[in-house]
């Protein structure tokens, strides 16, 4: 037998340090996490045994056993599941292979974990929560189907190192032995274990058992009591999704949700139904009330658990639900799929397509119902997960309008914190208004003051306020809603009024001046034209109808992504006195240096108004100071 001393990877050391020294509340979740891991090991063994009977080793009575050893101060969580090889145990317990680890670690360091203990489970590092209550953890495991000499013993005191030792292990599976800290010995009490399992693990499909002592009447001597030690199952093991809805309480639904999601909050909505006909399946789905920690990570596992006739085939089946509903948790139990179905088969399986369509419709209907009848709850959900839901506008063309009906928006005619819908928007459109207008910005306060809204405010037109960088992409994809075109206030040639003689006169009046401005700024702007959106501001930069919003462009550049050349159009306000003054100068001297200076200043001002900065901030500041000095001299 060989004994090897190995060092934890840096990220594990950091995690363990935080687990041990920073986390104080909800310590009992360590047991939930270890039972959950054991249940996963049993599910995998049971599934692999369908194709390889040797996996069972004549022991297919799958169970998780809790063993209390008070004299030794040890608590063991044992399973007869799939087990691990030496290489697997080093990989599983010595490293954290997750792209979002840095974000997770940042959350831990900010101590948000104290109020959000579910992050441990959501992130898949539940095993390490053992060190909140144990000063040493021993893991003994053997891969199912291998020789008894292939056992492995892993041990660590969370001191930065762990040892690996080759051992003999008679039975397959894994034993996790916690050597509890002196002040955590309450977890050796039967009542404490029972309470935790009832709270967190009652719906585990496999039996969670423990040997208990009970006083019973003696069969040999009448009237005397004897202590009997027997194995007792601590969890109900009820497949809640197969029960009749009328027999399930709200608390039972909520507890099962917490079990499968590792969330401490109640769900926003429960969807429980049985489909019959061309595809027979039962689904118990949950819409969460708050966003999972890793919802935007690239490598997260999404989709409900897939069961076939109560046998778990996959813990996350992404084919069951579209990506924009990836926040949905739950279980789908099919009667039609084969037990040995693989991920490759699922991708082309007609039954899975039918289930996906059915689930998608049910979830969207549930959201619509919540929006209509439980608005406050829906608003809370939308603030948390609306950004994910909006992805469906792009990815699900067939349901685009149904998803659009679920979107909520701030607007220029609603107070801060109040929201409107697209339907409410068109119901309140002014007579003669053509289209639904929106503006993208970094904050509501910034948007409300935007010069791009001047003509819209003057007309009393409502403008939807978009504060998410993805909103411009979403609205550009949606394009229209119930026959009404959707337009950005900073794109295209906005004409809220029909051209009149006054406008035509302004075009003639400033034609040559605009030609000069266009020539001087030819390397910076695509065109120069009169503005239909400005009332008080001198000028602004706008994008083409199909161009990229400057907010989006800045975001992409900040992420190091290349963006196509996107020259703006400079719009000038013909009613602003600066252009009357410039026109007079132009009439006297078409090559005036003052005109050149004014044109540069106007362009830099337009950049500032769109949220960009002048190409040469020092030159801009110098030109402004120069003008201030001239005005001061004139006044004096």
TILUM-69111 format. One record per residue (C-alpha): x, y, z; residue in one letter; residue number from 1. Coordinates in pm, 1 decimal, decimal comma. Layout:
BEGIN
east|north|up|r|k
X|Y|Z|a|NUM
...
//
This chain:
BEGIN
east|north|up|r|k
0,0|0,0|0,0|x|1
123,0|345,8|-88,1|x|2
60,0|666,0|102,7|x|3
96,1|994,2|-84,2|x|4
87,8|1345,7|59,4|x|5
-47,7|1602,0|-188,0|x|6
-113,4|1975,2|-178,6|x|7
-450,9|2132,1|-253,8|x|8
-474,8|2361,7|-553,5|x|9
-467,2|2731,8|-460,1|x|10
-839,0|2783,6|-516,8|x|11
-929,1|2497,7|-281,1|x|12
-705,6|2643,4|-10,2|x|13
-882,1|2978,2|-44,1|x|14
-1222,6|2814,4|-34,9|x|15
-1141,8|2603,6|270,1|x|16
-1007,3|2904,9|456,0|x|17
-1330,3|3093,4|392,3|x|18
-1544,6|2792,8|478,9|x|19
-1367,1|2744,7|812,6|x|20
-1322,0|3105,0|921,7|x|21
-1601,0|3305,7|760,3|x|22
-1916,8|3095,3|758,0|x|23
-2113,6|3063,2|1076,6|x|24
-2484,5|3037,4|994,6|x|25
-2662,9|2738,7|840,7|x|26
-2377,3|2501,1|919,7|x|27
-2622,3|2211,2|907,6|x|28
-2624,3|2226,9|527,8|x|29
-2307,4|2015,3|530,5|x|30
-2529,7|1711,5|585,7|x|31
-2766,5|1810,8|307,6|x|32
-2474,1|1842,4|67,8|x|33
-2315,6|1509,2|160,9|x|34
-2649,0|1325,9|134,2|x|35
-2709,5|1494,0|-201,3|x|36
-2366,7|1380,5|-324,2|x|37
-2437,8|1026,0|-201,4|x|38
-2774,2|1028,1|-377,2|x|39
-2604,2|1133,1|-702,3|x|40
-2359,0|842,9|-663,3|x|41
-2650,1|600,4|-618,6|x|42
-2834,4|742,4|-919,5|x|43
-2527,6|697,5|-1136,0|x|44
-2467,9|341,3|-1016,4|x|45
-2830,4|245,3|-1069,3|x|46
-2824,6|390,5|-1419,5|x|47
-2497,3|222,2|-1518,9|x|48
-2623,6|-106,8|-1376,5|x|49
-2897,1|-105,1|-1641,3|x|50
-2626,3|-171,5|-1900,2|x|51
-2368,7|-347,6|-1680,9|x|52
-2512,0|-572,7|-1411,0|x|53
-2169,2|-624,5|-1251,6|x|54
-2196,2|-269,3|-1114,2|x|55
-2439,8|-389,1|-848,8|x|56
-2195,8|-650,1|-708,7|x|57
-2507,8|-836,1|-593,6|x|58
-2598,1|-538,9|-376,5|x|59
-2866,0|-339,9|-556,6|x|60
-3035,9|-233,0|-235,4|x|61
-2930,0|128,8|-289,8|x|62
-2919,2|332,6|29,5|x|63
-2741,0|603,8|226,3|x|64
-2646,0|520,8|583,4|x|65
-2574,1|765,9|863,9|x|66
-2343,3|622,8|1130,7|x|67
-2294,9|796,5|1465,9|x|68
-1988,0|718,6|1675,5|x|69
-2011,2|931,2|1989,9|x|70
-1696,0|798,7|2165,0|x|71
-1485,7|882,7|1858,7|x|72
-1677,3|1205,0|1785,4|x|73
-1727,5|1087,7|1428,2|x|74
-2020,9|1110,7|1187,0|x|75
-2018,2|892,7|874,2|x|76
-2229,1|931,3|559,6|x|77
-2199,2|604,9|366,0|x|78
-2341,3|500,5|30,6|x|79
-2316,3|189,1|-187,2|x|80
-2317,6|386,0|-508,5|x|81
-2074,9|427,0|-797,8|x|82
-1765,2|508,0|-587,2|x|83
-1442,1|668,2|-710,1|x|84
-1102,5|562,6|-836,6|x|85
-783,4|715,8|-700,6|x|86
-760,2|953,6|-995,5|x|87
-1125,8|1054,7|-964,9|x|88
-1099,6|1126,0|-593,6|x|89
-793,0|1347,5|-645,0|x|90
-971,1|1534,3|-924,3|x|91
-1299,4|1565,9|-735,8|x|92
-1162,0|1667,5|-395,0|x|93
-830,0|1833,5|-475,6|x|94
-932,9|2084,2|-742,2|x|95
-1224,1|2304,5|-841,6|x|96
-1284,2|2276,9|-1215,1|x|97
-1526,4|2562,2|-1271,2|x|98
-1482,7|2866,9|-1494,1|x|99
-1681,9|3090,3|-1260,9|x|100
-1473,2|3012,2|-954,5|x|101
-1332,1|3363,4|-924,5|x|102
-1679,3|3514,2|-917,5|x|103
-1785,6|3261,0|-658,4|x|104
-1480,8|3327,8|-444,3|x|105
-1549,8|3701,8|-465,7|x|106
-1902,6|3639,7|-339,5|x|107
-1766,3|3436,6|-48,0|x|108
-1512,8|3705,1|36,5|x|109
-1787,0|3967,5|35,8|x|110
-1957,1|3750,7|298,7|x|111
-2277,5|3744,2|94,7|x|112
-2270,0|3368,7|152,5|x|113
-2388,1|3421,6|510,1|x|114
-2725,4|3532,8|379,0|x|115
-2715,7|3303,6|76,4|x|116
-2596,9|2962,0|195,7|x|117
-2751,3|2799,5|-109,4|x|118
-2455,3|2926,8|-313,4|x|119
-2247,6|2640,9|-174,6|x|120
-2481,3|2382,4|-323,1|x|121
-2549,8|2573,3|-644,6|x|122
-2181,1|2598,2|-716,9|x|123
-2110,2|2230,7|-655,8|x|124
-1858,3|2267,0|-374,3|x|125
-2083,5|2120,5|-107,4|x|126
-1829,9|1860,8|5,1|x|127
-1602,5|2131,3|144,3|x|128
-1880,6|2253,3|376,4|x|129
-1782,8|1949,1|587,3|x|130
-1492,4|2150,8|723,2|x|131
-1731,8|2398,5|885,5|x|132
-1804,2|2130,3|1146,5|x|133
-1511,5|1888,1|1118,8|x|134
-1141,9|1942,4|1188,6|x|135
-1058,6|1631,3|984,3|x|136
-1243,6|1454,7|702,1|x|137
-1172,3|1102,0|580,4|x|138
-1314,0|966,6|254,5|x|139
-1296,5|593,5|181,1|x|140
-1415,6|484,4|-162,3|x|141
-1405,9|206,0|-419,1|x|142
-1533,9|219,9|-772,7|x|143
-1825,0|-17,9|-834,2|x|144
-1726,1|-314,6|-1047,9|x|145
-1356,7|-309,0|-947,7|x|146
-1158,3|-545,7|-723,8|x|147
-1169,1|-497,1|-345,0|x|148
-796,0|-409,8|-353,8|x|149
-875,6|-93,2|-553,5|x|150
-1004,2|101,8|-254,5|x|151
-869,0|448,2|-182,3|x|152
-851,0|654,3|136,7|x|153
-844,5|1035,2|117,2|x|154
-787,3|1240,8|429,0|x|155
-734,7|1606,0|513,3|x|156
-736,5|1842,7|809,0|x|157
-786,0|2144,6|578,0|x|158
-424,6|2248,7|641,9|x|159
-345,8|2290,3|275,2|x|160
-265,7|1922,1|218,8|x|161
-440,8|1588,7|181,1|x|162
-317,2|1230,9|184,8|x|163
-410,6|949,6|-53,0|x|164
-365,6|585,2|42,3|x|165
-440,1|261,0|-143,0|x|166
-651,4|31,4|73,6|x|167
-881,5|-267,8|60,5|x|168
-1251,8|-195,3|69,5|x|169
-1493,3|-483,0|74,5|x|170
-1802,4|-295,2|-40,9|x|171
-1839,4|-56,4|-333,0|x|172
-1931,8|305,3|-279,1|x|173
-1809,8|588,7|-59,3|x|174
-1786,8|659,6|313,2|x|175
-1736,7|1022,0|421,8|x|176
-1620,1|1029,6|784,9|x|177
-1635,8|1363,2|965,0|x|178
-1420,2|1397,0|1277,5|x|179
-1631,9|1665,3|1438,4|x|180
-1493,8|1966,8|1620,4|x|181
-1559,8|1953,6|1996,5|x|182
-1816,9|2235,0|1976,9|x|183
-2004,9|2069,9|1687,6|x|184
-2086,3|1739,5|1860,8|x|185
-2459,0|1817,4|1853,2|x|186
-2453,7|1657,5|1506,5|x|187
-2404,6|1323,4|1683,2|x|188
-2750,9|1347,2|1835,8|x|189
-3027,1|1142,8|1675,1|x|190
-3284,6|1422,2|1703,1|x|191
-3051,4|1669,2|1529,3|x|192
-2984,7|1431,2|1239,9|x|193
-3355,4|1355,3|1205,1|x|194
-3444,6|1724,0|1194,9|x|195
-3189,1|1808,5|926,9|x|196
-3288,6|1516,2|704,7|x|197
-3657,4|1596,5|743,2|x|198
-3588,8|1960,2|654,5|x|199
-3352,0|1914,3|361,6|x|200
-3349,7|1555,2|240,6|x|201
-3693,5|1406,8|299,2|x|202
-3756,1|1369,9|-74,3|x|203
-3428,4|1195,8|-157,3|x|204
-3542,2|900,3|-366,0|x|205
-3313,1|655,5|-189,2|x|206
-3356,3|556,0|174,3|x|207
-3145,9|750,0|425,2|x|208
-3107,6|507,9|714,7|x|209
-2956,2|504,8|1061,8|x|210
-2926,0|245,7|1338,3|x|211
-3134,5|355,6|1635,3|x|212
-3194,9|214,5|1979,9|x|213
-3553,1|157,9|2085,4|x|214
-3697,9|26,1|2408,0|x|215
-3935,2|-263,2|2337,5|x|216
-4122,3|-524,2|2533,7|x|217
-3914,1|-832,7|2593,2|x|218
-4030,8|-1141,6|2408,4|x|219
-3865,6|-1365,0|2671,1|x|220
-3972,9|-1197,3|2993,1|x|221
-4316,0|-1046,8|3018,6|x|222
-4333,3|-701,1|3175,1|x|223
-3966,2|-625,1|3106,9|x|224
-3822,4|-379,7|2855,1|x|225
-3514,4|-439,2|2640,8|x|226
-3306,7|-212,1|2417,0|x|227
-3318,8|-311,1|2052,3|x|228
-3087,5|-163,8|1790,2|x|229
-3237,4|-160,8|1443,8|x|230
-3202,6|21,3|1115,2|x|231
-3463,2|289,3|1053,9|x|232
-3537,4|492,5|742,6|x|233
-3535,5|866,8|816,2|x|234
-3681,0|1009,8|493,5|x|235
-4015,4|960,2|323,5|x|236
-3869,1|875,7|-21,9|x|237
-4195,7|982,8|-185,2|x|238
-4175,6|1069,6|-554,3|x|239
-4371,9|1386,8|-496,8|x|240
-4419,9|1452,8|-868,5|x|241
-4618,6|1129,3|-904,3|x|242
-4858,8|1216,1|-624,1|x|243
-5195,6|1378,6|-686,5|x|244
-5172,7|1757,6|-666,1|x|245
-5458,3|1771,7|-417,2|x|246
-5256,6|1554,4|-177,1|x|247
-4951,9|1784,6|-174,4|x|248
-4929,3|2083,3|57,4|x|249
-4761,8|2410,9|-29,3|x|250
-4491,2|2338,0|227,6|x|251
-4419,7|2000,6|65,2|x|252
-4388,2|2163,1|-276,7|x|253
-4156,6|2428,7|-134,3|x|254
-3935,1|2183,0|50,9|x|255
-3890,5|1966,8|-257,9|x|256
-3793,9|2277,2|-454,0|x|257
-3531,4|2364,5|-193,3|x|258
-3400,7|2009,0|-210,4|x|259
-3345,6|2009,5|-587,6|x|260
-3236,4|2372,7|-624,1|x|261
-3024,8|2423,9|-309,6|x|262
-3221,2|2746,2|-267,2|x|263
-3335,4|2865,5|74,2|x|264
-3616,9|3080,3|-69,4|x|265
-3960,1|2956,7|-165,8|x|266
-4024,4|2938,0|-542,8|x|267
-4227,7|3205,6|-718,6|x|268
-4445,6|2952,1|-899,5|x|269
-4511,0|2577,8|-897,2|x|270
-4609,1|2402,4|-1223,0|x|271
-4725,8|2044,2|-1173,2|x|272
-4900,1|1856,5|-1453,3|x|273
-4937,2|1523,9|-1627,1|x|274
-4935,8|1511,7|-2007,4|x|275
-5115,7|1234,9|-2191,3|x|276
-5160,8|1149,5|-2556,2|x|277
-4876,5|1142,1|-2808,6|x|278
-4625,4|1190,9|-2526,8|x|279
-4694,5|1075,7|-2172,9|x|280
-4495,5|1231,9|-1893,5|x|281
-4530,7|1399,9|-1556,8|x|282
-4357,3|1727,3|-1478,2|x|283
-4304,4|1914,4|-1154,2|x|284
-4140,2|2244,5|-1237,5|x|285
-4052,3|2553,2|-1038,6|x|286
-4000,4|2915,2|-1134,7|x|287
-3756,1|3057,0|-875,6|x|288
-3818,5|3382,6|-694,8|x|289
-3457,4|3489,4|-731,4|x|290
-3172,7|3441,5|-971,7|x|291
-2937,0|3145,2|-921,6|x|292
-2581,3|3257,0|-854,2|x|293
-2436,8|3098,5|-1167,1|x|294
-2716,7|3177,2|-1414,9|x|295
-2476,6|3354,7|-1655,7|x|296
-2184,5|3111,5|-1631,7|x|297
-2106,9|2936,8|-1959,1|x|298
-2056,1|2587,9|-1820,5|x|299
-2351,2|2559,6|-1583,0|x|300
-2575,6|2256,0|-1606,2|x|301
-2933,7|2348,0|-1687,2|x|302
-3262,9|2171,8|-1739,1|x|303
-3487,0|1961,7|-1515,3|x|304
-3385,6|1616,6|-1393,4|x|305
-3499,2|1347,2|-1636,7|x|306
-3653,6|1028,3|-1500,7|x|307
-3785,3|731,9|-1694,8|x|308
-4039,6|536,0|-1490,8|x|309
-3892,3|680,2|-1166,3|x|310
-3531,9|595,1|-1260,8|x|311
-3315,1|905,8|-1285,2|x|312
-3141,1|914,6|-1622,9|x|313
-2988,6|1263,6|-1603,1|x|314
-2969,8|1518,9|-1326,4|x|315
-2981,0|1803,8|-1579,9|x|316
-3139,1|1747,3|-1921,3|x|317
-3086,7|2068,0|-2118,7|x|318
-3286,2|1933,6|-2413,9|x|319
-3605,3|1953,1|-2208,3|x|320
-3621,3|2330,9|-2194,5|x|321
-3500,6|2627,6|-2404,0|x|322
-3198,7|2823,2|-2284,4|x|323
-3395,5|3137,6|-2207,8|x|324
-3592,3|2939,5|-1946,2|x|325
-3281,1|2782,7|-1793,0|x|326
-3376,9|2919,5|-1452,3|x|327
-3661,0|2664,1|-1432,5|x|328
-3590,7|2379,8|-1188,7|x|329
-3773,5|2052,3|-1150,5|x|330
-3832,1|1693,9|-1253,1|x|331
-3970,8|1532,3|-1569,2|x|332
-4068,6|1165,2|-1552,8|x|333
-4140,1|1002,7|-1890,3|x|334
-4322,4|678,4|-1963,1|x|335
-4218,1|665,5|-2329,2|x|336
-3838,6|693,3|-2329,4|x|337
-3607,7|387,9|-2307,1|x|338
-3410,6|346,3|-1984,1|x|339
-3079,5|341,1|-2169,6|x|340
-3139,2|669,9|-2353,1|x|341
-2819,1|873,3|-2404,0|x|342
-2756,5|1245,1|-2446,1|x|343
-2680,9|1186,7|-2815,2|x|344
-3014,6|1010,1|-2866,7|x|345
-3198,2|1282,9|-2676,8|x|346
-3077,9|1549,1|-2918,2|x|347
-3276,6|1389,5|-3202,0|x|348
-3559,9|1229,9|-3006,0|x|349
-3912,4|1322,6|-3114,2|x|350
-4054,8|1257,9|-2766,2|x|351
-3806,6|1501,4|-2614,1|x|352
-3908,6|1766,3|-2869,6|x|353
-4273,1|1720,1|-2771,2|x|354
-4188,2|1744,6|-2401,3|x|355
-3982,1|2057,9|-2465,9|x|356
-4269,8|2228,0|-2650,8|x|357
-4518,9|2131,3|-2383,0|x|358
-4298,8|2251,1|-2096,8|x|359
-4214,4|2577,2|-2273,4|x|360
-4581,7|2655,0|-2330,1|x|361
-4669,6|2568,7|-1971,2|x|362
-4393,2|2787,2|-1826,8|x|363
-4481,8|3086,6|-2046,1|x|364
-4850,0|3043,6|-1955,5|x|365
-4757,0|3028,7|-1586,9|x|366
-4553,1|3349,0|-1618,1|x|367
-4840,4|3520,1|-1798,8|x|368
-5079,3|3409,4|-1524,7|x|369
-4843,6|3534,5|-1255,8|x|370
-4808,3|3868,6|-1434,0|x|371
-5186,0|3905,2|-1457,1|x|372
-5293,4|3778,1|-1114,6|x|373
-4984,3|3810,8|-891,9|x|374
-4817,0|4120,7|-1030,1|x|375
-4601,0|4202,6|-727,3|x|376
-4461,1|3850,5|-727,0|x|377
-4405,1|3867,1|-1103,5|x|378
-4232,0|4204,1|-1075,5|x|379
-3994,5|4059,5|-816,2|x|380
-3925,4|3762,8|-1044,0|x|381
-3873,7|3988,7|-1346,9|x|382
-3623,1|4211,0|-1171,3|x|383
-3422,5|3898,4|-1091,7|x|384
-3458,2|3699,0|-1414,0|x|385
-3614,5|3921,0|-1679,4|x|386
-3277,6|3959,0|-1844,9|x|387
-3262,8|3583,8|-1908,0|x|388
-3624,9|3566,2|-2025,5|x|389
-3556,3|3838,6|-2285,4|x|390
-3312,3|3607,8|-2462,8|x|391
-3617,5|3425,5|-2598,0|x|392
-3695,9|3721,1|-2824,7|x|393
-3389,4|3625,3|-3027,2|x|394
-3383,9|3249,1|-2988,0|x|395
-3754,0|3158,6|-3010,7|x|396
-3907,6|3318,1|-3318,7|x|397
-4231,4|3119,0|-3294,9|x|398
-4304,8|3251,5|-2944,9|x|399
-4161,1|3599,6|-2989,8|x|400
-4485,8|3787,5|-2928,3|x|401
-4581,2|3568,5|-2630,3|x|402
-4244,3|3648,5|-2470,7|x|403
-4281,2|4016,7|-2560,9|x|404
-4610,5|4017,2|-2367,8|x|405
-4410,8|3921,7|-2055,4|x|406
-4156,6|4203,5|-2077,8|x|407
-4168,8|4498,4|-1837,4|x|408
-4022,7|4842,5|-1902,7|x|409
-3954,0|5166,7|-1725,0|x|410
-4063,8|5470,2|-1923,6|x|411
-4043,4|5848,2|-1935,7|x|412
-4407,1|5878,4|-1830,9|x|413
-4387,6|5644,5|-1533,2|x|414
-4237,2|5730,6|-1195,3|x|415
-3913,8|5562,6|-1089,9|x|416
-3977,3|5201,9|-989,4|x|417
-4299,7|5173,2|-1192,7|x|418
-4318,6|4959,3|-1505,5|x|419
-4528,0|4933,2|-1817,6|x|420
-4582,0|4670,5|-2087,0|x|421
-4583,2|4691,8|-2464,8|x|422
-4960,9|4644,7|-2465,8|x|423
-5010,5|4927,1|-2215,7|x|424
-4775,1|5141,3|-2423,0|x|425
-4976,4|5107,3|-2744,7|x|426
-5300,9|5154,9|-2550,7|x|427
-5168,4|5494,5|-2438,9|x|428
-5014,0|5607,4|-2768,9|x|429
-5092,8|5963,1|-2877,1|x|430
-5301,3|6027,5|-3184,6|x|431
-5078,5|6034,5|-3488,3|x|432
-4788,9|5861,4|-3310,5|x|433
-4609,6|5623,7|-3540,0|x|434
-4420,3|5351,5|-3360,5|x|435
-4300,1|5246,3|-3017,8|x|436
-3995,5|5443,7|-2906,5|x|437
-3718,0|5342,7|-2668,5|x|438
-3387,0|5479,3|-2543,6|x|439
-3086,8|5294,4|-2402,0|x|440
-2886,4|5439,3|-2114,1|x|441
-2669,4|5365,5|-1812,5|x|442
-2922,3|5497,1|-1557,9|x|443
-3274,8|5630,9|-1545,4|x|444
-3150,4|5969,1|-1420,8|x|445
-2915,8|6000,4|-1716,9|x|446
-3180,3|5897,9|-1967,9|x|447
-3447,7|6137,4|-1839,3|x|448
-3212,8|6431,6|-1903,9|x|449
-3111,6|6311,6|-2250,3|x|450
-3139,1|6571,8|-2529,4|x|451
-3250,7|6290,0|-2759,5|x|452
-3589,2|6300,2|-2582,6|x|453
-3660,3|6671,5|-2634,6|x|454
-3901,7|6638,5|-2928,0|x|455
-4068,4|6331,4|-2775,1|x|456
-4130,3|6513,2|-2448,7|x|457
-4260,7|6812,8|-2639,9|x|458
-4511,5|6587,0|-2816,8|x|459
-4604,1|6399,4|-2499,4|x|460
-4482,7|6071,9|-2649,1|x|461
-4388,4|5797,7|-2403,3|x|462
-4038,9|5652,6|-2445,1|x|463
-3939,9|5317,5|-2298,1|x|464
-3622,3|5333,2|-2088,5|x|465
-3373,7|5050,0|-2140,7|x|466
-3094,2|5005,9|-1885,1|x|467
-2960,3|4664,8|-1988,8|x|468
-2695,4|4657,2|-2262,9|x|469
-2877,1|4362,3|-2422,5|x|470
-3201,1|4561,2|-2459,1|x|471
-3100,8|4729,8|-2783,7|x|472
-3028,3|4390,7|-2935,6|x|473
-3360,2|4255,6|-2805,4|x|474
-3564,8|4545,5|-2941,1|x|475
-3381,7|4543,5|-3273,0|x|476
-3466,1|4173,9|-3302,1|x|477
-3831,2|4223,7|-3204,6|x|478
-3866,6|4509,4|-3458,7|x|479
-4241,8|4543,8|-3413,3|x|480
-4523,5|4458,4|-3177,2|x|481
-4882,4|4405,2|-3293,4|x|482
-4822,9|4603,5|-3610,4|x|483
-4635,9|4891,6|-3445,6|x|484
-4272,7|4947,2|-3544,5|x|485
-4020,5|4966,6|-3261,0|x|486
-3766,9|5247,4|-3296,0|x|487
-3468,6|5374,7|-3099,9|x|488
-3474,9|5751,0|-3035,5|x|489
-3105,8|5770,6|-3122,5|x|490
-3124,8|5578,8|-3449,8|x|491
-3253,8|5669,2|-3790,9|x|492
-3406,9|5994,5|-3913,1|x|493
-3678,1|6078,2|-3661,1|x|494
-3959,2|6295,4|-3800,8|x|495
-4238,6|6341,9|-3550,3|x|496
-4403,4|6607,6|-3768,8|x|497
-4466,1|6618,6|-4138,2|x|498
-4223,1|6850,1|-4325,1|x|499
-4357,9|7205,3|-4353,4|x|500
-4244,0|7523,4|-4523,7|x|501
-4049,3|7630,5|-4215,5|x|502
-3840,1|7312,9|-4226,3|x|503
-3783,9|7339,4|-4598,6|x|504
-3673,3|7698,9|-4551,5|x|505
-3424,1|7592,9|-4282,6|x|506
-3281,1|7328,8|-4516,9|x|507
-3224,1|7593,1|-4784,1|x|508
-3086,4|7842,0|-4532,3|x|509
-2826,4|7611,8|-4379,1|x|510
-2747,7|7398,1|-4683,3|x|511
-2402,6|7544,0|-4751,8|x|512
-2309,2|7558,3|-4380,3|x|513
-2401,0|7191,1|-4338,4|x|514
-2190,1|7108,4|-4643,8|x|515
-1892,4|7282,2|-4477,6|x|516
-1948,1|7095,2|-4149,6|x|517
-1974,1|6765,8|-4336,7|x|518
-1652,7|6831,7|-4526,0|x|519
-1460,2|6926,2|-4212,7|x|520
-1587,7|6621,6|-4022,5|x|521
-1575,3|6377,8|-4313,8|x|522
-1338,1|6146,6|-4126,0|x|523
-1562,7|6144,1|-3818,9|x|524
-1926,0|6144,2|-3934,1|x|525
-2123,2|5975,2|-4207,9|x|526
-2354,3|6269,5|-4277,0|x|527
-2482,4|6601,8|-4143,8|x|528
-2855,1|6681,7|-4144,3|x|529
-3122,7|6882,5|-3969,3|x|530
-3266,0|6719,0|-3658,4|x|531
-3629,6|6628,3|-3595,9|x|532
-3561,9|6521,9|-3234,6|x|533
-3392,2|6831,9|-3086,6|x|534
-3571,2|7134,3|-2941,3|x|535
-3319,0|7307,7|-2710,8|x|536
-2985,2|7130,9|-2766,2|x|537
-2759,8|7246,2|-3050,4|x|538
-2664,0|6909,9|-3198,6|x|539
-2638,6|6537,4|-3139,7|x|540
-2493,8|6222,5|-3293,3|x|541
-2727,1|5946,8|-3409,6|x|542
-2682,3|5602,6|-3561,7|x|543
-2833,9|5464,3|-3879,9|x|544
-3164,9|5281,8|-3845,0|x|545
-2986,8|4944,9|-3827,6|x|546
-2669,7|5074,3|-3663,7|x|547
-2519,7|4986,5|-3327,3|x|548
-2619,9|5180,3|-3019,0|x|549
-2318,2|5369,6|-2876,0|x|550
-2381,3|5213,3|-2532,4|x|551
-2354,4|4865,6|-2685,3|x|552
-2048,8|4963,2|-2886,8|x|553
-1870,9|5089,0|-2574,6|x|554
-1956,6|4769,0|-2390,2|x|555
-1816,3|4549,1|-2665,4|x|556
-1498,1|4755,5|-2685,9|x|557
-1452,2|4736,7|-2308,2|x|558
-1468,9|4357,6|-2343,5|x|559
-1191,6|4368,5|-2603,0|x|560
-1420,2|4280,4|-2892,7|x|561
-1377,8|4435,7|-3233,2|x|562
-1669,6|4638,7|-3363,4|x|563
-1735,3|4737,0|-3725,5|x|564
-1676,1|5095,8|-3830,7|x|565
-1985,5|5275,5|-3714,4|x|566
-1974,1|5640,9|-3815,7|x|567
-2252,2|5848,4|-3667,2|x|568
-2470,8|6109,8|-3831,0|x|569
-2444,5|6462,5|-3688,3|x|570
-2784,5|6624,6|-3649,5|x|571
-2806,5|7000,7|-3595,4|x|572
-3091,7|7198,7|-3447,4|x|573
-3173,8|7478,1|-3695,9|x|574
-3363,0|7676,1|-3430,0|x|575
-3057,7|7701,1|-3202,7|x|576
-2895,3|8049,2|-3208,4|x|577
-2544,1|7906,2|-3252,6|x|578
-2620,4|7805,4|-3611,1|x|579
-2766,0|8146,6|-3691,7|x|580
-2441,5|8297,6|-3563,7|x|581
-2228,6|8046,8|-3755,5|x|582
-2427,3|8113,1|-4071,9|x|583
-2353,3|8485,8|-4045,3|x|584
-1981,4|8417,0|-4000,0|x|585
-1995,8|8179,9|-4296,3|x|586
-2163,5|8449,5|-4507,8|x|587
-1878,1|8690,4|-4433,8|x|588
-1583,6|8449,2|-4448,0|x|589
-1624,3|8091,4|-4566,2|x|590
-1269,1|8009,2|-4451,8|x|591
-1300,5|8161,0|-4104,3|x|592
-1079,4|7995,1|-3842,2|x|593
-1353,4|8065,2|-3587,4|x|594
-1592,8|7845,2|-3788,3|x|595
-1342,2|7559,1|-3785,2|x|596
-1307,8|7594,5|-3410,2|x|597
-1686,3|7601,7|-3357,6|x|598
-1737,5|7291,4|-3571,2|x|599
-1483,0|7096,7|-3367,8|x|600
-1644,7|7213,0|-3043,4|x|601
-1990,8|7112,9|-3162,2|x|602
-1871,3|6765,6|-3257,9|x|603
-1697,1|6719,0|-2921,6|x|604
-2012,7|6837,5|-2745,2|x|605
-2217,0|6583,0|-2940,3|x|606
-1974,9|6309,2|-2832,5|x|607
-2019,9|6408,0|-2469,9|x|608
-2398,9|6405,5|-2501,2|x|609
-2399,4|6045,9|-2631,2|x|610
-2180,2|5938,1|-2339,4|x|611
-1846,9|5928,4|-2523,8|x|612
-1546,8|6150,2|-2468,7|x|613
-1373,7|6391,2|-2711,8|x|614
-1088,8|6240,4|-2909,5|x|615
-860,6|6512,8|-2771,6|x|616
-997,7|6611,8|-2428,2|x|617
-711,0|6858,0|-2368,4|x|618
-780,1|7042,8|-2694,5|x|619
-1151,9|7052,3|-2615,3|x|620
-1088,4|7192,9|-2267,9|x|621
-847,9|7448,6|-2412,9|x|622
-1100,8|7564,6|-2673,7|x|623
-1371,9|7606,5|-2407,0|x|624
-1136,7|7812,3|-2187,1|x|625
-1042,5|8024,2|-2487,3|x|626
-1407,6|8106,5|-2552,5|x|627
-1460,7|8186,7|-2184,3|x|628
-1168,6|8429,0|-2187,2|x|629
-1302,7|8601,7|-2500,4|x|630
-1645,6|8642,8|-2342,8|x|631
-1492,8|8776,2|-2019,6|x|632
-1289,6|9030,4|-2214,3|x|633
-1597,4|9136,4|-2412,1|x|634
-1804,0|9189,9|-2097,9|x|635
-1529,8|9383,2|-1921,2|x|636
//
